[in-house]
Amino acid sequence: MTERLPDFDVPRPAPGAASACKPGRAVAGLLLTLAAAGSWLAWWEARSVRAAPARAAASAPVTRGIDEELIVKLRRAGAYEEAAALLDGATADTAIPSDKRARWLKLQGDLLAQAGKPGAALASFYRAEREVAAESELGHEIARAVLDTLRRLGHAGAVRDELAERNRKSQGQTANPADPAIARMDGEDFTRSEFEARYEKYMRARIRAASAALPDPQEKERMERELRRQLEAPEERRRFLNQWVQEELLVREARQWKIEQHPDYAETLEGFERQLLVQLLLQTKVDPGEPTEVELRTYSESHRSELGLSTEPGTFSGNDLAAVQAKARERFRGEKSVELSRRYEQDVLRRHKVELFEEALSGASH
């Protein structure tokens, strides 16, 4: 609805009466005109005050949500470009904190790179760089993504220019003596803090794999301490540093040759992801628990030959039972895990109402 301007009656002299107007009447007419103008200005000011909140609301940035679940689903389905498109609104939203927007831009760049669009990915990475400090952890990740993308594009000259520009920006800055560079590849420094983060992940994986089969918590803790002590030895750290550098160089070489576009890459990656998901699910949902002494004794008696004992039936002496207890416990837990996993899988099939039509495999009619 259009708001009308107010009507103000301003007295006008009758035609031909101008010469007859006296000075007093002229002054009165002028005062009336000024009063009418003042009323109009007051109306306009009030109208502007009323409209200000609406204008502010219209100009305020709209914070857009991110459907993270949909992005994950699209990514698993290999629809990387579609997943990246869902981030367009959020990455352009200035109301989002800069560090969060940088992470969304980094994710968008990763998705575009997986979609085989390194140029678009590079644009997202460059936009992400503007949002964070270059010396921050996220800044280092984004910088590495920029260099990796340039290598994928095969622009060796651009990589050199990028590194030269970063070196120019870092000139005059005081080096952090607590976090020195421990390796340099193609002019790019890798700091000790980066190495420590990678090495800690490596140690956790090694310790988890070595102690997974130990049922006794105290024995498990003792092994973890001992293995960590061995891995923290200087020679182990130097060995890992050499492996890390060699692996990084080979990964860069593979990306330069666009090996990730090989048909076997996506297929193998998908198969590995599916196996890992199932493995971690069963580890989470299936727990065989600790066998009792009676269960161990019964199991050992019924598996004497497998445990390397005499096949003659009879009771174990204390020394015999102690010798086979660890092996019997491991075998008992393994077999029970298989049984519980099979039950869990059957329960999943039942809950999801699965029907199999095996006759259709051979083309037979129902």
Secondary structure per residue as TSV (DSSP state, phi and psi in degrees):
chain	resnum	aa	ss	phi	psi
A	1	M	-	360.0	126.7
A	2	T	-	-79.7	128.7
A	3	E	-	-83.5	125.1
A	4	R	-	-84.5	146.3
A	5	L	-	-70.2	145.0
A	6	P	-	-68.8	147.6
A	7	D	-	-92.0	128.6
A	8	F	-	-118.8	127.2
A	9	D	-	-87.0	110.7
A	10	V	-	-106.6	118.9
A	11	P	-	-64.6	132.4
A	12	R	-	-116.6	143.1
A	13	P	-	-68.2	148.6
A	14	A	-	-65.0	150.8
A	15	P	T	-57.1	135.2
A	16	G	T	78.4	1.4
A	17	A	-	-99.2	3.3
A	18	A	G	-60.8	-39.4
A	19	S	G	-70.9	-19.3
A	20	A	G	-91.6	-5.5
A	21	C	-	-68.7	132.5
A	22	K	-	-86.2	161.8
A	23	P	H	-58.2	-36.8
A	24	G	H	-64.5	-41.8
A	25	R	H	-68.7	-34.1
A	26	A	H	-63.6	-41.8
A	27	V	H	-65.0	-41.3
A	28	A	H	-62.8	-39.7
A	29	G	H	-64.5	-38.2
A	30	L	H	-65.2	-40.6
A	31	L	H	-64.6	-40.3
A	32	L	H	-63.4	-39.1
A	33	T	H	-63.9	-42.1
A	34	L	H	-65.6	-37.5
A	35	A	H	-64.7	-41.9
A	36	A	H	-63.9	-40.6
A	37	A	H	-63.7	-39.5
A	38	G	H	-62.8	-40.3
A	39	S	H	-62.9	-40.4
A	40	W	H	-65.0	-40.7
A	41	L	H	-65.7	-38.2
A	42	A	H	-64.5	-41.1
A	43	W	H	-62.3	-42.9
A	44	W	H	-64.6	-39.3
A	45	E	H	-65.1	-43.5
A	46	A	H	-62.8	-40.3
A	47	R	H	-62.6	-40.3
A	48	S	H	-65.0	-39.4
A	49	V	H	-64.8	-41.2
A	50	R	H	-65.2	-35.2
A	51	A	H	-82.3	-14.9
A	52	A	H	-59.5	-47.3
A	53	P	H	-60.3	-37.7
A	54	A	H	-65.4	-41.4
A	55	R	H	-64.9	-40.2
A	56	A	H	-64.7	-41.1
A	57	A	H	-65.7	-36.8
A	58	A	H	-68.7	-34.3
A	59	S	H	-87.9	-13.1
A	60	A	S	-68.5	139.7
A	61	P	-	-67.2	143.9
A	62	V	-	-96.7	121.3
A	63	T	-	-78.3	121.4
A	64	R	-	-99.6	138.8
A	65	G	-	-82.4	163.1
A	66	I	-	-115.8	125.3
A	67	D	-	-85.2	83.9
A	68	E	H	-64.5	-36.9
A	69	E	H	-62.7	-41.5
A	70	L	H	-66.9	-37.7
A	71	I	H	-62.1	-43.3
A	72	V	H	-62.2	-43.7
A	73	K	H	-62.9	-44.2
A	74	L	H	-64.7	-37.9
A	75	R	H	-65.5	-41.9
A	76	R	H	-65.6	-31.0
A	77	A	T	-81.5	-2.1
A	78	G	T	81.8	9.1
A	79	A	-	-90.2	66.2
A	80	Y	H	-67.2	-41.2
A	81	E	H	-65.5	-40.5
A	82	E	H	-65.2	-38.9
A	83	A	H	-65.0	-39.6
A	84	A	H	-64.7	-34.3
A	85	A	H	-64.6	-28.8
A	86	L	T	-66.9	-17.5
A	87	L	T	-92.2	-2.8
A	88	D	H	-58.8	-46.3
A	89	G	H	-63.8	-45.7
A	90	A	H	-67.8	-38.6
A	91	T	H	-70.6	-17.4
A	92	A	T	-97.8	-1.6
A	93	D	-	-84.1	112.4
A	94	T	T	-76.2	-10.3
A	95	A	T	-78.3	-16.7
A	96	I	S	-78.4	138.2
A	97	P	-	-55.1	146.6
A	98	S	H	-61.0	-38.7
A	99	D	H	-67.8	-36.9
A	100	K	H	-69.0	-41.0
A	101	R	H	-63.9	-35.0
A	102	A	H	-64.8	-38.6
A	103	R	H	-67.2	-39.5
A	104	W	H	-63.7	-41.0
A	105	L	H	-65.5	-38.8
A	106	K	H	-62.7	-43.9
A	107	L	H	-63.8	-40.9
A	108	Q	H	-62.1	-41.4
A	109	G	H	-63.1	-41.4
A	110	D	H	-61.0	-42.5
A	111	L	H	-65.0	-42.7
A	112	L	H	-66.0	-35.8
A	113	A	H	-63.9	-41.6
A	114	Q	H	-66.8	-27.2
A	115	A	T	-79.2	-0.3
A	116	G	T	79.3	28.1
A	117	K	-	-122.7	70.7
A	118	P	H	-63.3	-30.6
A	119	G	H	-64.4	-46.7
A	120	A	H	-66.0	-36.5
A	121	A	H	-62.7	-41.5
A	122	L	H	-61.7	-38.7
A	123	A	H	-62.6	-41.6
A	124	S	H	-65.8	-39.5
A	125	F	H	-65.2	-41.1
A	126	Y	H	-64.8	-38.3
A	127	R	H	-66.1	-37.3
A	128	A	H	-65.9	-34.6
A	129	E	H	-60.7	-31.7
A	130	R	T	-71.5	-15.7
A	131	E	T	-93.5	-15.5
A	132	V	S	-131.3	161.6
A	133	A	-	-71.7	138.8
A	134	A	T	-63.4	-29.5
A	135	E	T	-86.2	-3.5
A	136	S	S	-74.9	166.1
A	137	E	H	-63.0	-43.6
A	138	L	H	-65.4	-36.1
A	139	G	H	-61.2	-39.6
A	140	H	H	-65.6	-40.5
A	141	E	H	-62.9	-43.9
A	142	I	H	-66.5	-41.9
A	143	A	H	-60.3	-39.5
A	144	R	H	-67.3	-37.0
A	145	A	H	-64.4	-37.8
A	146	V	H	-61.4	-48.1
A	147	L	H	-65.8	-40.4
A	148	D	H	-62.9	-39.2
A	149	T	H	-68.3	-40.0
A	150	L	H	-62.8	-36.9
A	151	R	H	-67.9	-38.3
A	152	R	H	-62.2	-36.9
A	153	L	T	-73.1	-10.2
A	154	G	T	77.5	21.4
A	155	H	-	-96.3	78.2
A	156	A	H	-61.4	-37.8
A	157	G	H	-64.3	-38.9
A	158	A	H	-65.8	-35.5
A	159	V	H	-63.9	-45.2
A	160	R	H	-62.5	-41.6
A	161	D	H	-63.9	-40.2
A	162	E	H	-63.8	-44.5
A	163	L	H	-65.8	-39.3
A	164	A	H	-64.0	-40.2
A	165	E	H	-65.0	-40.9
A	166	R	H	-65.0	-37.6
A	167	N	H	-65.8	-38.3
A	168	R	H	-64.2	-40.3
A	169	K	H	-66.9	-31.2
A	170	S	H	-84.9	-9.1
A	171	Q	T	-65.8	137.3
A	172	G	T	89.5	-13.1
A	173	Q	S	-84.8	143.8
A	174	T	-	-77.6	125.9
A	175	A	-	-66.8	146.0
A	176	N	-	-85.0	108.1
A	177	P	T	-66.4	-21.9
A	178	A	T	-80.8	-11.6
A	179	D	S	-137.5	67.0
A	180	P	-	-75.7	164.5
A	181	A	E	-74.7	135.0
A	182	I	E	-111.8	-8.6
A	183	A	E	-159.1	152.0
A	184	R	E	-136.8	126.1
A	185	M	E	-127.7	121.5
A	186	D	T	54.2	35.8
A	187	G	T	82.7	2.3
A	188	E	E	-103.2	127.1
A	189	D	E	-87.0	142.2
A	190	F	E	-116.6	125.0
A	191	T	E	-89.2	167.1
A	192	R	H	-65.4	-35.3
A	193	S	H	-63.8	-36.7
A	194	E	H	-64.6	-42.2
A	195	F	H	-62.8	-43.9
A	196	E	H	-62.0	-39.7
A	197	A	H	-64.0	-44.0
A	198	R	H	-67.0	-40.0
A	199	Y	H	-70.0	-33.8
A	200	E	H	-64.8	-41.7
A	201	K	H	-62.4	-41.6
A	202	Y	H	-62.8	-43.9
A	203	M	H	-65.1	-42.0
A	204	R	H	-61.2	-41.0
A	205	A	H	-65.2	-43.0
A	206	R	H	-63.3	-44.5
A	207	I	H	-67.1	-41.5
A	208	R	H	-63.0	-41.0
A	209	A	H	-68.7	-36.9
A	210	A	H	-75.0	-32.1
A	211	S	H	-101.0	2.6
A	212	A	T	-63.9	-34.3
A	213	A	T	-86.2	-1.0
A	214	L	-	-89.5	118.2
A	215	P	-	-81.9	-29.0
A	216	D	-	-77.6	118.5
A	217	P	H	-58.3	-39.1
A	218	Q	H	-68.3	-42.0
A	219	E	H	-65.4	-38.0
A	220	K	H	-63.5	-44.3
A	221	E	H	-64.7	-39.4
A	222	R	H	-63.3	-43.1
A	223	M	H	-65.2	-39.9
A	224	E	H	-62.1	-42.4
A	225	R	H	-63.7	-43.7
A	226	E	H	-66.2	-43.1
A	227	L	H	-67.0	-39.2
A	228	R	H	-63.4	-39.7
A	229	R	H	-61.5	-40.8
A	230	Q	H	-67.1	-41.5
A	231	L	H	-70.6	-23.7
A	232	E	T	-83.0	1.3
A	233	A	S	-66.1	145.1
A	234	P	H	-56.4	-38.6
A	235	E	H	-67.3	-33.1
A	236	E	H	-68.2	-39.8
A	237	R	H	-66.3	-40.5
A	238	R	H	-65.3	-39.7
A	239	R	H	-62.4	-43.2
A	240	F	H	-65.8	-37.1
A	241	L	H	-60.8	-44.5
A	242	N	H	-64.6	-41.0
A	243	Q	H	-64.4	-40.9
A	244	W	H	-61.7	-46.9
A	245	V	H	-63.5	-44.7
A	246	Q	H	-62.7	-43.5
A	247	E	H	-63.9	-42.4
A	248	E	H	-61.0	-42.1
A	249	L	H	-65.2	-41.1
A	250	L	H	-67.3	-36.8
A	251	V	H	-64.1	-42.3
A	252	R	H	-63.7	-40.5
A	253	E	H	-63.0	-41.7
A	254	A	H	-64.1	-40.8
A	255	R	H	-68.3	-35.5
A	256	Q	H	-63.3	-34.8
A	257	W	T	-89.4	6.2
A	258	K	T	57.6	43.1
A	259	I	G	-65.4	-27.1
A	260	E	G	-65.9	-12.5
A	261	Q	G	-89.9	0.4
A	262	H	S	-64.9	139.9
A	263	P	H	-56.3	-33.7
A	264	D	H	-73.8	-18.7
A	265	Y	H	-64.5	-57.0
A	266	A	H	-63.8	-38.4
A	267	E	H	-65.8	-45.3
A	268	T	H	-66.3	-40.2
A	269	L	H	-63.3	-42.2
A	270	E	H	-64.2	-43.0
A	271	G	H	-63.6	-41.8
A	272	F	H	-64.3	-41.6
A	273	E	H	-62.1	-42.7
A	274	R	H	-64.9	-43.7
A	275	Q	H	-63.0	-41.6
A	276	L	H	-66.6	-39.7
A	277	L	H	-61.9	-45.5
A	278	V	H	-65.1	-42.6
A	279	Q	H	-61.2	-46.8
A	280	L	H	-68.8	-34.0
A	281	L	H	-62.3	-47.8
A	282	L	H	-66.3	-36.0
A	283	Q	H	-63.1	-33.8
A	284	T	H	-78.2	-40.2
A	285	K	H	-93.0	-21.1
A	286	V	-	-112.9	116.8
A	287	D	-	-129.0	109.8
A	288	P	-	-70.0	-18.0
A	289	G	-	73.4	179.9
A	290	E	-	-95.4	130.4
A	291	P	-	-71.3	148.4
A	292	T	-	-78.1	169.3
A	293	E	H	-63.5	-35.6
A	294	V	H	-67.0	-42.5
A	295	E	H	-63.6	-41.3
A	296	L	H	-64.2	-43.0
A	297	R	H	-65.7	-42.7
A	298	T	H	-64.1	-43.3
A	299	Y	H	-64.6	-43.1
A	300	S	H	-63.5	-38.2
A	301	E	H	-65.8	-37.3
A	302	S	H	-86.2	-4.2
A	303	H	T	-131.7	43.5
A	304	R	T	-62.2	-44.5
A	305	S	T	-67.3	-40.8
A	306	E	T	-65.1	-27.4
A	307	L	T	-91.5	3.1
A	308	G	T	79.3	24.0
A	309	L	-	-103.8	170.0
A	310	S	-	-64.1	145.1
A	311	T	S	-81.6	-5.2
A	312	E	S	-71.1	128.3
A	313	P	-	-68.1	157.2
A	314	G	S	152.0	177.4
A	315	T	-	-85.7	157.1
A	316	F	-	-88.2	146.5
A	317	S	-	-81.3	167.4
A	318	G	H	-58.9	-39.9
A	319	N	H	-68.6	-40.7
A	320	D	H	-62.3	-44.8
A	321	L	H	-65.3	-38.8
A	322	A	H	-65.1	-33.6
A	323	A	H	-70.2	-34.1
A	324	V	H	-103.1	-1.9
A	325	Q	H	-61.5	-46.0
A	326	A	H	-64.5	-43.7
A	327	K	H	-67.1	-41.7
A	328	A	H	-64.5	-40.5
A	329	R	H	-62.2	-44.9
A	330	E	H	-62.9	-43.9
A	331	R	H	-66.9	-41.1
A	332	F	H	-61.5	-46.9
A	333	R	H	-65.0	-38.8
A	334	G	H	-63.2	-46.5
A	335	E	H	-66.7	-37.0
A	336	K	H	-68.7	-35.4
A	337	S	H	-62.5	-41.3
A	338	V	H	-62.1	-44.5
A	339	E	H	-63.9	-45.2
A	340	L	H	-66.9	-36.4
A	341	S	H	-63.2	-40.8
A	342	R	H	-64.3	-40.4
A	343	R	H	-65.0	-40.6
A	344	Y	H	-64.3	-42.0
A	345	E	H	-62.9	-40.5
A	346	Q	H	-65.1	-37.0
A	347	D	H	-65.7	-39.4
A	348	V	H	-63.7	-44.0
A	349	L	H	-60.0	-40.5
A	350	R	H	-68.8	-42.0
A	351	R	H	-65.6	-31.9
A	352	H	T	-94.0	7.0
A	353	K	T	52.0	54.8
A	354	V	-	-79.1	135.5
A	355	E	-	-124.4	134.0
A	356	L	-	-112.1	133.0
A	357	F	-	-115.1	74.2
A	358	E	G	-66.1	-27.2
A	359	E	G	-65.2	-23.3
A	360	A	G	-69.4	-19.5
A	361	L	G	-62.9	-35.2
A	362	S	G	-95.7	4.1
A	363	G	T	83.1	9.4
A	364	A	-	-73.1	147.0
A	365	S	-	-83.1	156.1
A	366	H	-	-69.8	360.0
